[in-house]
Amino acid sequence: MTASRMKLVEPLKIAGARAGICHLFIRNLILSCSIGVHGHERDNAQRVRLNLDLAVREDSKPLGDEIANVVCYEKIAAEARLITGAGHFNLVETLAEDIAAMCLKDSRVRSARVRVEKMDVFSDAGGAGVEIERFNPKG
């Protein structure tokens, strides 16, 4: 393929000073999860990889170097861990929806892009899954 026909990959355009949006992200969070529609998937937990991208409305007041003034990625990761460990999911789509809904509970989060990959589903692939984007009706 010639350079003129290659599609360039660009970074996500979530953060924006004019819109007062910052980009909070968590990359390659690997968790154990009971997930899948097949019998053997119900019996054994599988590795899933989560990638989260949140568009967060910046507050007009100064941060003051206080964690209470930001959306905390540590809290988001902890809640994602709780969701994946809470029970069985038939579909990666359901897991992604539950994680997106959790992220959007904070009214400062305007949108959540959630990617869920089952890492061991195919021996010849690094993962298979879904990516969704959801918007906060309050945002």
N, CA, C and O atoms as a GROMACS GRO file, in nm:
protein
  556
    1MET      N    1   0.085  -0.117   0.000
    1MET     CA    2   0.000   0.000   0.000
    1MET      C    3   0.089   0.123   0.000
    1MET      O    4   0.184   0.130   0.078
    2THR      N    5   0.061   0.216  -0.084
    2THR     CA    6   0.142   0.337  -0.091
    2THR      C    7   0.108   0.430   0.024
    2THR      O    8   0.001   0.422   0.082
    3ALA      N    9   0.202   0.518   0.055
    3ALA     CA   10   0.182   0.612   0.166
    3ALA      C   11   0.060   0.700   0.144
    3ALA      O   12  -0.007   0.738   0.239
    4SER      N   13   0.032   0.732   0.017
    4SER     CA   14  -0.083   0.819  -0.009
    4SER      C   15  -0.216   0.749   0.015
    4SER      O   16  -0.318   0.815   0.033
    5ARG      N   17  -0.215   0.615   0.017
    5ARG     CA   18  -0.340   0.541   0.038
    5ARG      C   19  -0.353   0.489   0.180
    5ARG      O   20  -0.458   0.437   0.218
    6MET      N   21  -0.247   0.502   0.261
    6MET     CA   22  -0.252   0.454   0.398
    6MET      C   23  -0.334   0.548   0.484
    6MET      O   24  -0.324   0.670   0.471
    7LYS      N   25  -0.414   0.490   0.572
    7LYS     CA   26  -0.491   0.570   0.665
    7LYS      C   27  -0.406   0.598   0.788
    7LYS      O   28  -0.352   0.505   0.848
    8LEU      N   29  -0.394   0.724   0.824
    8LEU     CA   30  -0.316   0.761   0.941
    8LEU      C   31  -0.399   0.739   1.066
    8LEU      O   32  -0.518   0.770   1.068
    9VAL      N   33  -0.336   0.687   1.169
    9VAL     CA   34  -0.401   0.668   1.297
    9VAL      C   35  -0.373   0.791   1.381
    9VAL      O   36  -0.257   0.827   1.402
   10GLU      N   37  -0.478   0.855   1.428
   10GLU     CA   38  -0.462   0.976   1.509
   10GLU      C   39  -0.512   0.950   1.650
   10GLU      O   40  -0.598   0.864   1.670
   11PRO      N   41  -0.458   1.022   1.748
   11PRO     CA   42  -0.504   1.004   1.886
   11PRO      C   43  -0.650   1.047   1.901
   11PRO      O   44  -0.701   1.127   1.822
   12LEU      N   45  -0.715   0.992   2.002
   12LEU     CA   46  -0.853   1.030   2.030
   12LEU      C   47  -0.860   1.180   2.058
   12LEU      O   48  -0.774   1.235   2.126
   13LYS      N   49  -0.962   1.244   2.007
   13LYS     CA   50  -0.979   1.387   2.028
   13LYS      C   51  -1.088   1.408   2.134
   13LYS      O   52  -1.202   1.443   2.102
   14ILE      N   53  -1.050   1.387   2.257
   14ILE     CA   54  -1.145   1.400   2.367
   14ILE      C   55  -1.119   1.529   2.443
   14ILE      O   56  -1.211   1.606   2.468
   15ALA      N   57  -0.993   1.553   2.482
   15ALA     CA   58  -0.960   1.672   2.560
   15ALA      C   59  -0.972   1.796   2.473
   15ALA      O   60  -0.943   1.793   2.354
   16GLY      N   61  -1.015   1.905   2.534
   16GLY     CA   62  -1.025   2.030   2.460
   16GLY      C   63  -1.038   2.148   2.554
   16GLY      O   64  -1.132   2.155   2.634
   17ALA      N   65  -0.944   2.241   2.544
   17ALA     CA   66  -0.945   2.357   2.633
   17ALA      C   67  -1.068   2.444   2.610
   17ALA      O   68  -1.128   2.492   2.706
   18ARG      N   69  -1.105   2.464   2.486
   18ARG     CA   70  -1.220   2.551   2.457
   18ARG      C   71  -1.349   2.496   2.514
   18ARG      O   72  -1.436   2.571   2.558
   19ALA      N   73  -1.361   2.364   2.512
   19ALA     CA   74  -1.482   2.300   2.565
   19ALA      C   75  -1.472   2.273   2.715
   19ALA      O   76  -1.570   2.233   2.776
   20GLY      N   77  -1.355   2.296   2.774
   20GLY     CA   78  -1.337   2.270   2.917
   20GLY      C   79  -1.344   2.121   2.950
   20GLY      O   80  -1.402   2.081   3.051
   21ILE      N   81  -1.283   2.041   2.863
   21ILE     CA   82  -1.287   1.895   2.879
   21ILE      C   83  -1.146   1.840   2.896
   21ILE      O   84  -1.055   1.876   2.822
   22CYS      N   85  -1.129   1.754   2.996
   22CYS     CA   86  -1.003   1.680   3.008
   22CYS      C   87  -1.030   1.534   2.975
   22CYS      O   88  -1.144   1.488   2.978
   23HIS      N   89  -0.925   1.463   2.944
   23HIS     CA   90  -0.934   1.323   2.902
   23HIS      C   91  -0.874   1.236   3.012
   23HIS      O   92  -0.754   1.237   3.034
   24LEU      N   93  -0.960   1.161   3.079
   24LEU     CA   94  -0.916   1.066   3.180
   24LEU      C   95  -0.915   0.929   3.114
   24LEU      O   96  -1.011   0.893   3.046
   25PHE      N   97  -0.809   0.852   3.133
   25PHE     CA   98  -0.804   0.721   3.070
   25PHE      C   99  -0.739   0.619   3.159
   25PHE      O  100  -0.658   0.651   3.247
   26ILE      N  101  -0.775   0.494   3.135
   26ILE     CA  102  -0.712   0.377   3.198
   26ILE      C  103  -0.679   0.284   3.083
   26ILE      O  104  -0.766   0.252   3.002
   27ARG      N  105  -0.555   0.240   3.076
   27ARG     CA  106  -0.508   0.156   2.966
   27ARG      C  107  -0.475   0.015   3.013
   27ARG      O  108  -0.406  -0.005   3.113
   28ASN      N  109  -0.524  -0.081   2.937
   28ASN     CA  110  -0.484  -0.221   2.950
   28ASN      C  111  -0.497  -0.277   3.091
   28ASN      O  112  -0.406  -0.341   3.143
   29LEU      N  113  -0.612  -0.251   3.152
   29LEU     CA  114  -0.642  -0.309   3.283
   29LEU      C  115  -0.684  -0.453   3.261
   29LEU      O  116  -0.788  -0.480   3.200
   30ILE      N  117  -0.604  -0.547   3.310
   30ILE     CA  118  -0.628  -0.690   3.289
   30ILE      C  119  -0.694  -0.746   3.414
   30ILE      O  120  -0.639  -0.739   3.524
   31LEU      N  121  -0.814  -0.802   3.394
   31LEU     CA  122  -0.890  -0.856   3.506
   31LEU      C  123  -0.940  -0.996   3.474
   31LEU      O  124  -0.946  -1.036   3.358
   32SER      N  125  -0.974  -1.068   3.577
   32SER     CA  126  -1.033  -1.201   3.562
   32SER      C  127  -1.184  -1.185   3.569
   32SER      O  128  -1.236  -1.114   3.656
   33CYS      N  129  -1.255  -1.252   3.477
   33CYS     CA  130  -1.399  -1.232   3.469
   33CYS      C  131  -1.466  -1.361   3.423
   33CYS      O  132  -1.415  -1.431   3.336
   34SER      N  133  -1.580  -1.390   3.480
   34SER     CA  134  -1.664  -1.500   3.432
   34SER      C  135  -1.748  -1.444   3.319
   34SER      O  136  -1.840  -1.365   3.343
   35ILE      N  137  -1.718  -1.484   3.196
   35ILE     CA  138  -1.782  -1.422   3.080
   35ILE      C  139  -1.788  -1.521   2.964
   35ILE      O  140  -1.693  -1.594   2.939
   36GLY      N  141  -1.900  -1.522   2.895
   36GLY     CA  142  -1.915  -1.605   2.776
   36GLY      C  143  -2.043  -1.685   2.776
   36GLY      O  144  -2.102  -1.712   2.881
   37VAL      N  145  -2.085  -1.724   2.657
   37VAL     CA  146  -2.211  -1.798   2.640
   37VAL      C  147  -2.192  -1.949   2.640
   37VAL      O  148  -2.288  -2.024   2.656
   38HIS      N  149  -2.069  -1.995   2.622
   38HIS     CA  150  -2.043  -2.139   2.615
   38HIS      C  151  -2.024  -2.199   2.754
   38HIS      O  152  -1.979  -2.131   2.847
   39GLY      N  153  -2.058  -2.326   2.766
   39GLY     CA  154  -2.048  -2.395   2.894
   39GLY      C  155  -1.911  -2.387   2.957
   39GLY      O  156  -1.899  -2.363   3.077
   40HIS      N  157  -1.806  -2.407   2.878
   40HIS     CA  158  -1.671  -2.405   2.932
   40HIS      C  159  -1.633  -2.264   2.982
   40HIS      O  160  -1.544  -2.249   3.066
   41GLU      N  161  -1.700  -2.162   2.929
   41GLU     CA  162  -1.671  -2.025   2.975
   41GLU      C  163  -1.738  -1.997   3.109
   41GLU      O  164  -1.694  -1.910   3.184
   42ARG      N  165  -1.845  -2.069   3.138
   42ARG     CA  166  -1.912  -2.051   3.267
   42ARG      C  167  -1.834  -2.116   3.381
   42ARG      O  168  -1.846  -2.076   3.497
   43ASP      N  169  -1.754  -2.216   3.347
   43ASP     CA  170  -1.681  -2.291   3.449
   43ASP      C  171  -1.548  -2.228   3.489
   43ASP      O  172  -1.497  -2.252   3.598
   44ASN      N  173  -1.491  -2.147   3.400
   44ASN     CA  174  -1.358  -2.090   3.425
   44ASN      C  175  -1.357  -1.941   3.393
   44ASN      O  176  -1.406  -1.897   3.288
   45ALA      N  177  -1.300  -1.866   3.484
   45ALA     CA  178  -1.284  -1.722   3.458
   45ALA      C  179  -1.185  -1.702   3.344
   45ALA      O  180  -1.096  -1.784   3.322
   46GLN      N  181  -1.201  -1.592   3.273
   46GLN     CA  182  -1.114  -1.558   3.161
   46GLN      C  183  -1.050  -1.421   3.186
   46GLN      O  184  -1.101  -1.340   3.263
   47ARG      N  185  -0.938  -1.399   3.119
   47ARG     CA  186  -0.876  -1.267   3.125
   47ARG      C  187  -0.949  -1.174   3.028
   47ARG      O  188  -0.975  -1.208   2.913
   48VAL      N  189  -0.981  -1.055   3.079
   48VAL     CA  190  -1.034  -0.950   2.994
   48VAL      C  191  -0.945  -0.827   3.009
   48VAL      O  192  -0.890  -0.801   3.116
   49ARG      N  193  -0.933  -0.753   2.900
   49ARG     CA  194  -0.856  -0.629   2.901
   49ARG      C  195  -0.955  -0.514   2.885
   49ARG      O  196  -1.037  -0.514   2.793
   50LEU      N  197  -0.947  -0.417   2.976
   50LEU     CA  198  -1.033  -0.299   2.970
   50LEU      C  199  -0.951  -0.176   2.934
   50LEU      O  200  -0.841  -0.155   2.985
   51ASN      N  201  -1.006  -0.097   2.845
   51ASN     CA  202  -0.951   0.035   2.813
   51ASN      C  203  -1.066   0.134   2.824
   51ASN      O  204  -1.171   0.117   2.763
   52LEU      N  205  -1.044   0.237   2.903
   52LEU     CA  206  -1.148   0.337   2.930
   52LEU      C  207  -1.097   0.475   2.890
   52LEU      O  208  -0.984   0.512   2.920
   53ASP      N  209  -1.183   0.550   2.823
   53ASP     CA  210  -1.155   0.688   2.787
   53ASP      C  211  -1.276   0.771   2.828
   53ASP      O  212  -1.387   0.750   2.779
   54LEU      N  213  -1.254   0.865   2.918
   54LEU     CA  214  -1.363   0.948   2.969
   54LEU      C  215  -1.338   1.094   2.934
   54LEU      O  216  -1.229   1.147   2.954
   55ALA      N  217  -1.440   1.159   2.883
   55ALA     CA  218  -1.437   1.304   2.862
   55ALA      C  219  -1.496   1.365   2.988
   55ALA      O  220  -1.614   1.344   3.018
   56VAL      N  221  -1.416   1.440   3.061
   56VAL     CA  222  -1.456   1.494   3.192
   56VAL      C  223  -1.463   1.646   3.185
   56VAL      O  224  -1.367   1.712   3.145
   57ARG      N  225  -1.576   1.699   3.224
   57ARG     CA  226  -1.594   1.844   3.227
   57ARG      C  227  -1.508   1.901   3.340
   57ARG      O  228  -1.518   1.860   3.456
   58GLU      N  229  -1.423   1.997   3.304
   58GLU     CA  230  -1.338   2.062   3.403
   58GLU      C  231  -1.420   2.164   3.481
   58GLU      O  232  -1.504   2.234   3.426
   59ASP      N  233  -1.393   2.170   3.608
   59ASP     CA  234  -1.462   2.265   3.695
   59ASP      C  235  -1.400   2.404   3.679
   59ASP      O  236  -1.282   2.416   3.646
   60SER      N  237  -1.478   2.504   3.701
   60SER     CA  238  -1.425   2.641   3.688
   60SER      C  239  -1.339   2.680   3.809
   60SER      O  240  -1.258   2.772   3.800
   61LYS      N  241  -1.357   2.611   3.920
   61LYS     CA  242  -1.275   2.642   4.037
   61LYS      C  243  -1.139   2.574   4.026
   61LYS      O  244  -1.127   2.472   3.958
   62PRO      N  245  -1.038   2.628   4.091
   62PRO     CA  246  -0.903   2.568   4.085
   62PRO      C  247  -0.902   2.428   4.146
   62PRO      O  248  -0.979   2.398   4.238
   63LEU      N  249  -0.815   2.344   4.094
   63LEU     CA  250  -0.804   2.207   4.146
   63LEU      C  251  -0.755   2.204   4.290
   63LEU      O  252  -0.796   2.118   4.369
   64GLY      N  253  -0.668   2.298   4.325
   64GLY     CA  254  -0.616   2.302   4.461
   64GLY      C  255  -0.535   2.178   4.498
   64GLY      O  256  -0.511   2.152   4.616
   65ASP      N  257  -0.493   2.101   4.397
   65ASP     CA  258  -0.416   1.978   4.419
   65ASP      C  259  -0.489   1.883   4.514
   65ASP      O  260  -0.425   1.814   4.594
   66GLU      N  261  -0.622   1.880   4.506
   66GLU     CA  262  -0.706   1.795   4.591
   66GLU      C  263  -0.777   1.690   4.506
   66GLU      O  264  -0.840   1.724   4.406
   67ILE      N  265  -0.768   1.565   4.546
   67ILE     CA  266  -0.829   1.456   4.470
   67ILE      C  267  -0.981   1.469   4.465
   67ILE      O  268  -1.044   1.421   4.371
   68ALA      N  269  -1.039   1.531   4.565
   68ALA     CA  270  -1.185   1.548   4.566
   68ALA      C  271  -1.234   1.637   4.452
   68ALA      O  272  -1.353   1.637   4.420
   69ASN      N  273  -1.143   1.712   4.391
   69ASN     CA  274  -1.181   1.805   4.284
   69ASN      C  275  -1.168   1.746   4.144
   69ASN      O  276  -1.184   1.818   4.045
   70VAL      N  277  -1.139   1.618   4.134
   70VAL     CA  278  -1.125   1.552   4.004
   70VAL      C  279  -1.201   1.420   4.004
   70VAL      O  280  -1.237   1.368   4.110
   71VAL      N  281  -1.225   1.366   3.886
   71VAL     CA  282  -1.275   1.229   3.874
   71VAL      C  283  -1.154   1.140   3.896
   71VAL      O  284  -1.055   1.150   3.824
   72CYS      N  285  -1.162   1.053   3.993
   72CYS     CA  286  -1.048   0.974   4.038
   72CYS      C  287  -1.038   0.844   3.958
   72CYS      O  288  -1.127   0.759   3.964
   73TYR      N  289  -0.930   0.828   3.883
   73TYR     CA  290  -0.914   0.705   3.804
   73TYR      C  291  -0.894   0.584   3.892
   73TYR      O  292  -0.927   0.472   3.851
   74GLU      N  293  -0.841   0.602   4.014
   74GLU     CA  294  -0.826   0.490   4.106
   74GLU      C  295  -0.964   0.435   4.146
   74GLU      O  296  -0.984   0.314   4.153
   75LYS      N  297  -1.058   0.525   4.170
   75LYS     CA  298  -1.195   0.485   4.205
   75LYS      C  299  -1.263   0.417   4.086
   75LYS      O  300  -1.332   0.317   4.103
   76ILE      N  301  -1.243   0.472   3.965
   76ILE     CA  302  -1.301   0.412   3.845
   76ILE      C  303  -1.248   0.269   3.827
   76ILE      O  304  -1.325   0.178   3.798
   77ALA      N  305  -1.117   0.250   3.842
   77ALA     CA  306  -1.057   0.118   3.827
   77ALA      C  307  -1.110   0.021   3.933
   77ALA      O  308  -1.140  -0.094   3.903
   78ALA      N  309  -1.121   0.068   4.057
   78ALA     CA  310  -1.172  -0.018   4.165
   78ALA      C  311  -1.315  -0.062   4.138
   78ALA      O  312  -1.350  -0.177   4.160
   79GLU      N  313  -1.397   0.030   4.089
   79GLU     CA  314  -1.536  -0.004   4.059
   79GLU      C  315  -1.545  -0.098   3.938
   79GLU      O  316  -1.633  -0.184   3.934
   80ALA      N  317  -1.456  -0.081   3.841
   80ALA     CA  318  -1.453  -0.174   3.728
   80ALA      C  319  -1.416  -0.314   3.776
   80ALA      O  320  -1.471  -0.413   3.728
   81ARG      N  321  -1.324  -0.322   3.871
   81ARG     CA  322  -1.286  -0.452   3.928
   81ARG      C  323  -1.406  -0.517   3.998
   81ARG      O  324  -1.428  -0.638   3.985
   82LEU      N  325  -1.482  -0.437   4.072
   82LEU     CA  326  -1.601  -0.490   4.140
   82LEU      C  327  -1.704  -0.542   4.039
   82LEU      O  328  -1.763  -0.648   4.060
   83ILE      N  329  -1.725  -0.468   3.933
   83ILE     CA  330  -1.823  -0.509   3.831
   83ILE      C  331  -1.782  -0.641   3.767
   83ILE      O  332  -1.864  -0.732   3.754
   84THR      N  333  -1.656  -0.652   3.726
   84THR     CA  334  -1.612  -0.775   3.658
   84THR      C  335  -1.615  -0.895   3.751
   84THR      O  336  -1.628  -1.009   3.705
   85GLY      N  337  -1.603  -0.872   3.880
   85GLY     CA  338  -1.604  -0.983   3.975
   85GLY      C  339  -1.739  -1.012   4.037
   85GLY      O  340  -1.751  -1.103   4.120
   86ALA      N  341  -1.841  -0.938   3.998
   86ALA     CA  342  -1.973  -0.948   4.065
   86ALA      C  343  -2.056  -1.068   4.022
   86ALA      O  344  -2.151  -1.103   4.092
   87GLY      N  345  -2.024  -1.130   3.911
   87GLY     CA  346  -2.106  -1.243   3.864
   87GLY      C  347  -2.074  -1.273   3.720
   87GLY      O  348  -1.978  -1.219   3.663
   88HIS      N  349  -2.154  -1.359   3.660
   88HIS     CA  350  -2.128  -1.401   3.523
   88HIS      C  351  -2.194  -1.307   3.423
   88HIS      O  352  -2.307  -1.261   3.443
   89PHE      N  353  -2.122  -1.279   3.315
   89PHE     CA  354  -2.173  -1.203   3.201
   89PHE      C  355  -2.175  -1.297   3.081
   89PHE      O  356  -2.075  -1.364   3.053
   90ASN      N  357  -2.285  -1.301   3.011
   90ASN     CA  358  -2.286  -1.377   2.886
   90ASN      C  359  -2.209  -1.303   2.777
   90ASN      O  360  -2.136  -1.365   2.699
   91LEU      N  361  -2.226  -1.171   2.772
   91LEU     CA  362  -2.176  -1.092   2.659
   91LEU      C  363  -2.076  -0.985   2.703
   91LEU      O  364  -2.092  -0.924   2.808
   92VAL      N  365  -1.973  -0.964   2.621
   92VAL     CA  366  -1.880  -0.854   2.646
   92VAL      C  367  -1.956  -0.721   2.635
   92VAL      O  368  -1.920  -0.624   2.702
   93GLU      N  369  -2.058  -0.716   2.551
   93GLU     CA  370  -2.138  -0.594   2.535
   93GLU      C  371  -2.206  -0.555   2.666
   93GLU      O  372  -2.213  -0.436   2.700
   94THR      N  373  -2.256  -0.654   2.741
   94THR     CA  374  -2.321  -0.626   2.869
   94THR      C  375  -2.221  -0.573   2.970
   94THR      O  376  -2.250  -0.477   3.042
   95LEU      N  377  -2.103  -0.634   2.975
   95LEU     CA  378  -1.998  -0.586   3.065
   95LEU      C  379  -1.960  -0.443   3.030
   95LEU      O  380  -1.946  -0.359   3.119
   96ALA      N  381  -1.943  -0.414   2.901
   96ALA     CA  382  -1.908  -0.279   2.859
   96ALA      C  383  -2.016  -0.179   2.898
   96ALA      O  384  -1.985  -0.070   2.946
   97GLU      N  385  -2.142  -0.214   2.880
   97GLU     CA  386  -2.253  -0.126   2.916
   97GLU      C  387  -2.254  -0.097   3.067
   97GLU      O  388  -2.274   0.017   3.109
   98ASP      N  389  -2.231  -0.201   3.148
   98ASP     CA  390  -2.230  -0.182   3.294
   98ASP      C  391  -2.116  -0.091   3.338
   98ASP      O  392  -2.133  -0.008   3.427
   99ILE      N  393  -2.000  -0.107   3.276
   99ILE     CA  394  -1.886  -0.023   3.312
   99ILE      C  395  -1.910   0.121   3.266
   99ILE      O  396  -1.880   0.215   3.339
  100ALA      N  397  -1.965   0.139   3.146
  100ALA     CA  398  -1.996   0.274   3.098
  100ALA      C  399  -2.097   0.342   3.191
  100ALA      O  400  -2.080   0.459   3.225
  101ALA      N  401  -2.201   0.269   3.232
  101ALA     CA  402  -2.302   0.326   3.322
  101ALA      C  403  -2.239   0.369   3.455
  101ALA      O  404  -2.275   0.473   3.510
  102MET      N  405  -2.145   0.288   3.506
  102MET     CA  406  -2.076   0.324   3.630
  102MET      C  407  -1.997   0.454   3.611
  102MET      O  408  -2.000   0.542   3.697
  103CYS      N  409  -1.927   0.466   3.499
  103CYS     CA  410  -1.848   0.587   3.473
  103CYS      C  411  -1.936   0.710   3.464
  103CYS      O  412  -1.898   0.818   3.508
  104LEU      N  413  -2.054   0.695   3.406
  104LEU     CA  414  -2.142   0.809   3.383
  104LEU      C  415  -2.223   0.850   3.506
  104LEU      O  416  -2.297   0.949   3.501
  105LYS      N  417  -2.211   0.775   3.616
  105LYS     CA  418  -2.279   0.815   3.740
  105LYS      C  419  -2.229   0.951   3.790
  105LYS      O  420  -2.304   1.026   3.852
  106ASP      N  421  -2.104   0.980   3.762
  106ASP     CA  422  -2.048   1.110   3.799
  106ASP      C  423  -2.089   1.210   3.692
  106ASP      O  424  -2.054   1.193   3.575
  107SER      N  425  -2.162   1.312   3.729
  107SER     CA  426  -2.216   1.407   3.631
  107SER      C  427  -2.108   1.486   3.558
  107SER      O  428  -2.136   1.548   3.455
  108ARG      N  429  -1.985   1.485   3.608
  108ARG     CA  430  -1.876   1.554   3.539
  108ARG      C  431  -1.828   1.476   3.416
  108ARG      O  432  -1.765   1.533   3.327
  109VAL      N  433  -1.860   1.347   3.411
  109VAL     CA  434  -1.820   1.264   3.298
  109VAL      C  435  -1.922   1.283   3.186
  109VAL      O  436  -2.038   1.243   3.200
  110ARG      N  437  -1.880   1.344   3.078
  110ARG     CA  438  -1.969   1.373   2.966
  110ARG      C  439  -1.986   1.254   2.874
  110ARG      O  440  -2.095   1.231   2.821
  111SER      N  441  -1.877   1.178   2.854
  111SER     CA  442  -1.886   1.057   2.772
  111SER      C  443  -1.788   0.954   2.823
  111SER      O  444  -1.686   0.985   2.884
  112ALA      N  445  -1.821   0.829   2.794
  112ALA     CA  446  -1.735   0.716   2.832
  112ALA      C  447  -1.720   0.624   2.711
  112ALA      O  448  -1.820   0.578   2.655
  113ARG      N  449  -1.597   0.600   2.672
  113ARG     CA  450  -1.567   0.502   2.568
  113ARG      C  451  -1.504   0.383   2.640
  113ARG      O  452  -1.402   0.397   2.708
  114VAL      N  453  -1.566   0.266   2.624
  114VAL     CA  454  -1.524   0.146   2.697
  114VAL      C  455  -1.493   0.037   2.596
  114VAL      O  456  -1.576   0.004   2.510
  115ARG      N  457  -1.374  -0.019   2.606
  115ARG     CA  458  -1.335  -0.133   2.522
  115ARG      C  459  -1.314  -0.252   2.614
  115ARG      O  460  -1.239  -0.244   2.711
  116VAL      N  461  -1.380  -0.362   2.582
  116VAL     CA  462  -1.365  -0.488   2.656
  116VAL      C  463  -1.317  -0.593   2.558
  116VAL      O  464  -1.378  -0.616   2.454
  117GLU      N  465  -1.205  -0.657   2.592
  117GLU     CA  466  -1.150  -0.763   2.506
  117GLU      C  467  -1.132  -0.891   2.587
  117GLU      O  468  -1.071  -0.890   2.694
  118LYS      N  469  -1.185  -1.000   2.536
  118LYS     CA  470  -1.152  -1.131   2.591
  118LYS      C  471  -1.018  -1.168   2.529
  118LYS      O  472  -1.006  -1.176   2.407
  119MET      N  473  -0.919  -1.191   2.614
  119MET     CA  474  -0.782  -1.204   2.565
  119MET      C  475  -0.747  -1.344   2.515
  119MET      O  476  -0.654  -1.359   2.435
  120ASP      N  477  -0.819  -1.445   2.560
  120ASP     CA  478  -0.779  -1.582   2.530
  120ASP      C  479  -0.881  -1.657   2.445
  120ASP      O  480  -0.879  -1.780   2.440
  121VAL      N  481  -0.969  -1.585   2.378
  121VAL     CA  482  -1.075  -1.651   2.302
  121VAL      C  483  -1.022  -1.717   2.175
  121VAL      O  484  -1.072  -1.823   2.136
  122PHE      N  485  -0.923  -1.657   2.110
  122PHE     CA  486  -0.862  -1.714   1.990
  122PHE      C  487  -0.712  -1.727   2.013
  122PHE      O  488  -0.648  -1.634   2.061
  123SER      N  489  -0.658  -1.842   1.978
  123SER     CA  490  -0.514  -1.862   1.998
  123SER      C  491  -0.430  -1.779   1.902
  123SER      O  492  -0.313  -1.753   1.928
  124ASP      N  493  -0.489  -1.738   1.792
  124ASP     CA  494  -0.412  -1.662   1.693
  124ASP      C  495  -0.448  -1.514   1.689
  124ASP      O  496  -0.422  -1.445   1.590
  125ALA      N  497  -0.507  -1.463   1.799
  125ALA     CA  498  -0.541  -1.321   1.808
  125ALA      C  499  -0.512  -1.271   1.948
  125ALA      O  500  -0.519  -1.346   2.045
  126GLY      N  501  -0.478  -1.143   1.957
  126GLY     CA  502  -0.448  -1.083   2.087
  126GLY      C  503  -0.572  -1.055   2.170
  126GLY      O  504  -0.563  -1.034   2.291
  127GLY      N  505  -0.688  -1.055   2.106
  127GLY     CA  506  -0.811  -1.032   2.178
  127GLY      C  507  -0.928  -1.018   2.083
  127GLY      O  508  -0.911  -0.996   1.963
  128ALA      N  509  -1.047  -1.031   2.139
  128ALA     CA  510  -1.171  -1.011   2.064
  128ALA      C  511  -1.271  -0.948   2.160
  128ALA      O  512  -1.282  -0.989   2.275
  129GLY      N  513  -1.343  -0.849   2.110
  129GLY     CA  514  -1.436  -0.785   2.201
  129GLY      C  515  -1.516  -0.676   2.136
  129GLY      O  516  -1.553  -0.684   2.018
  130VAL      N  517  -1.543  -0.573   2.214
  130VAL     CA  518  -1.630  -0.465   2.170
  130VAL      C  519  -1.581  -0.333   2.228
  130VAL      O  520  -1.519  -0.329   2.334
  131GLU      N  521  -1.611  -0.226   2.156
  131GLU     CA  522  -1.587  -0.092   2.206
  131GLU      C  523  -1.717  -0.014   2.190
  131GLU      O  524  -1.778  -0.014   2.083
  132ILE      N  525  -1.759   0.052   2.298
  132ILE     CA  526  -1.881   0.134   2.293
  132ILE      C  527  -1.849   0.274   2.341
  132ILE      O  528  -1.749   0.297   2.410
  133GLU      N  529  -1.933   0.368   2.305
  133GLU     CA  530  -1.924   0.503   2.357
  133GLU      C  531  -2.063   0.544   2.400
  133GLU      O  532  -2.160   0.530   2.326
  134ARG      N  533  -2.072   0.596   2.523
  134ARG     CA  534  -2.200   0.639   2.578
  134ARG      C  535  -2.186   0.780   2.629
  134ARG      O  536  -2.078   0.822   2.673
  135PHE      N  537  -2.295   0.854   2.623
  135PHE     CA  538  -2.297   0.994   2.665
  135PHE      C  539  -2.383   1.011   2.789
  135PHE      O  540  -2.481   0.939   2.809
  136ASN      N  541  -2.346   1.106   2.872
  136ASN     CA  542  -2.418   1.134   2.995
  136ASN      C  543  -2.536   1.226   2.964
  136ASN      O  544  -2.517   1.338   2.917
  137PRO      N  545  -2.659   1.180   2.991
  137PRO     CA  546  -2.774   1.266   2.965
  137PRO      C  547  -2.774   1.391   3.054
  137PRO      O  548  -2.840   1.490   3.021
  138LYS      N  549  -2.700   1.385   3.166
  138LYS     CA  550  -2.690   1.501   3.257
  138LYS      C  551  -2.584   1.601   3.211
  138LYS      O  552  -2.579   1.714   3.259
  139GLY      N  553  -2.498   1.556   3.117
  139GLY     CA  554  -2.382   1.636   3.078
  139GLY      C  555  -2.414   1.731   2.968
  139GLY      O  556  -2.327   1.806   2.925
   0.00000   0.00000   0.00000
